[in-house]
Amino acid sequence: MKWLSKRQKIADERIINMQNKIYKEIYMIVMVLCLISVAMKYYLYGIDVKLVTTELVILFASGIYYTVRAASLGIFSDEVELHDRNSKVPMSSKNVYIGLGLGVFIGLFFGIRSAIIYGDGLFNSLVYFVIVFIASLMIYLPFFLVLFAGSFSVAAKASKKASEQDLDE
């Protein structure tokens, strides 16, 4: 019955680290190829999300999977702590800044676009810009803050909880 029992395999740590390095390189190559594919399809066929759905699913799903998996294993909080130790700006602040930046960028984009398309004259364009900019900020700013800062906070808490459970065992 020895063939049913799991044998402990002896592994060389150097080989495992080199394999992980190769896997990391393969992952980066796949991500770059997906981005190139998206860019080429947009350039050749125009902006049509239906054409790049597969690439977008690969890009977003891999990021989401990594975050969930790292949080469930308890290493996400360790990665954040390591980043915060080596960086002047903490990761939590970076996520807030990214959310704020994207919200303001989209607000500016829609505001300028509305002013150019719908504005007749300087005053009318300015009014359209201000209204659309403020409305866009009210919509997109909370969305991106929750998306980046909120998901980061949830992942960090889940990772700390998983890490504490692992230490208890």
C-alpha positions in Angstrom: 0.0 0.0 0.0 3.0 2.3 -0.2 2.0 3.4 -3.7 -1.2 5.1 -2.2 0.7 7.1 0.4 2.2 10.4 -0.5 6.0 10.3 -0.5 7.9 13.4 0.5 9.9 14.5 -2.5 13.3 15.8 -2.0 13.7 19.1 -3.9 16.7 21.3 -4.5 15.8 24.8 -3.4 18.1 26.3 -6.1 16.2 24.5 -8.8 12.9 25.5 -7.5 13.9 29.2 -7.3 15.2 29.0 -10.9 11.9 27.4 -12.0 10.0 30.2 -10.3 12.2 32.7 -12.1 11.4 31.1 -15.4 7.7 31.0 -14.6 7.8 34.7 -13.8 9.5 35.5 -17.1 6.9 33.4 -19.0 4.1 35.3 -17.2 5.6 38.6 -18.1 5.9 37.5 -21.8 2.3 36.4 -21.9 1.1 39.7 -20.4 3.2 41.8 -22.8 1.9 39.7 -25.7 -1.7 40.3 -24.6 -1.0 44.0 -24.4 0.6 44.0 -27.9 -2.3 42.0 -29.2 -4.8 44.5 -27.8 -2.9 47.5 -29.2 -2.5 45.9 -32.6 -6.2 44.9 -32.8 -7.2 48.5 -31.8 -4.9 49.9 -34.4 -5.9 47.6 -37.2 -9.7 47.2 -36.6 -10.6 50.2 -34.5 -11.8 50.3 -30.9 -14.1 47.3 -30.5 -14.1 45.6 -27.2 -15.5 42.4 -28.7 -12.3 41.8 -30.6 -10.1 42.0 -27.5 -12.3 40.3 -24.9 -10.0 37.3 -24.6 -6.9 39.4 -24.0 -8.7 41.6 -21.5 -10.0 38.6 -19.6 -6.5 37.2 -19.4 -5.1 40.5 -18.2 -7.7 41.2 -15.5 -8.3 37.6 -14.4 -4.6 36.9 -13.8 -4.3 40.1 -11.7 -7.4 39.2 -9.7 -6.3 35.6 -9.2 -2.9 36.7 -8.0 -4.4 39.1 -5.5 -6.9 36.6 -4.2 -4.4 33.8 -4.0 -1.7 35.9 -2.3 -4.3 37.2 0.3 -5.6 33.6 1.0 -2.0 32.4 1.5 -1.2 35.3 3.8 1.7 36.7 1.7 -0.1 39.8 0.4 0.4 41.6 3.7 4.0 40.5 3.8 4.5 41.9 0.2 2.9 45.2 1.2 5.1 45.4 4.3 8.2 44.7 2.3 7.1 47.4 -0.3 6.4 49.9 2.5 9.8 49.3 4.0 11.6 50.0 0.7 9.4 52.8 -0.6 8.9 56.3 0.6 5.2 56.2 -0.3 3.2 53.4 1.4 1.2 51.0 -0.8 -2.1 52.1 0.7 -1.4 55.8 -0.2 -0.4 54.8 -3.7 -3.7 53.1 -4.2 -5.6 56.2 -3.0 -3.5 58.4 -5.3 -4.1 56.1 -8.3 -7.9 56.1 -7.6 -7.9 59.9 -7.2 -5.8 60.3 -10.3 -7.9 58.1 -12.5 -11.1 59.8 -11.3 -9.7 63.3 -12.0 -8.3 62.1 -15.4 -11.6 60.7 -16.5 -13.4 63.8 -15.2 -11.1 66.0 -17.2 -11.4 63.9 -20.3 -15.2 64.0 -20.3 -15.3 67.7 -19.3 -12.9 68.7 -22.1 -14.7 66.4 -24.6 -18.1 67.9 -23.7 -16.8 71.4 -23.9 -15.4 70.8 -27.4 -18.3 68.9 -28.8 -21.3 70.7 -27.3 -20.0 74.2 -26.4 -20.9 77.2 -28.5 -18.5 79.9 -27.5 -16.1 80.3 -24.6 -18.7 80.8 -21.8 -20.9 78.0 -22.9 -17.9 75.6 -23.3 -16.7 76.6 -19.8 -20.1 75.9 -18.3 -20.3 72.5 -20.0 -16.8 71.7 -18.9 -17.5 72.5 -15.2 -20.8 70.7 -15.1 -19.5 67.5 -16.8 -16.2 67.6 -14.8 -18.0 67.8 -11.5 -20.6 65.2 -12.4 -17.8 62.8 -13.6 -15.9 63.4 -10.4 -19.0 62.5 -8.4 -19.4 59.3 -10.3 -15.9 58.0 -11.0 -13.9 59.2 -8.0 -15.8 57.1 -5.5 -15.8 54.2 -7.9 -12.0 54.2 -8.4 -11.4 54.8 -4.7 -13.4 51.8 -3.7 -11.9 49.7 -6.6 -8.3 50.4 -5.7 -8.2 51.5 -2.0 -11.1 49.3 -0.9 -10.0 46.1 -2.6 -6.5 46.7 -1.3 -7.8 47.1 2.2 -9.9 43.9 2.0 -7.0 41.9 0.5 -4.6 43.2 3.2 -7.1 42.3 6.0 -7.7 38.8 4.5 -4.0 38.3 4.2 -3.3 39.2 7.8 -6.1 37.0 9.0 -4.7 34.0 6.9 -1.2 34.7 8.1 -2.3 34.8 11.8 -4.2 31.5 11.3 -1.1 30.0 9.7 1.0 31.1 12.7 -1.6 29.6 15.1 -1.3 26.2 13.5 
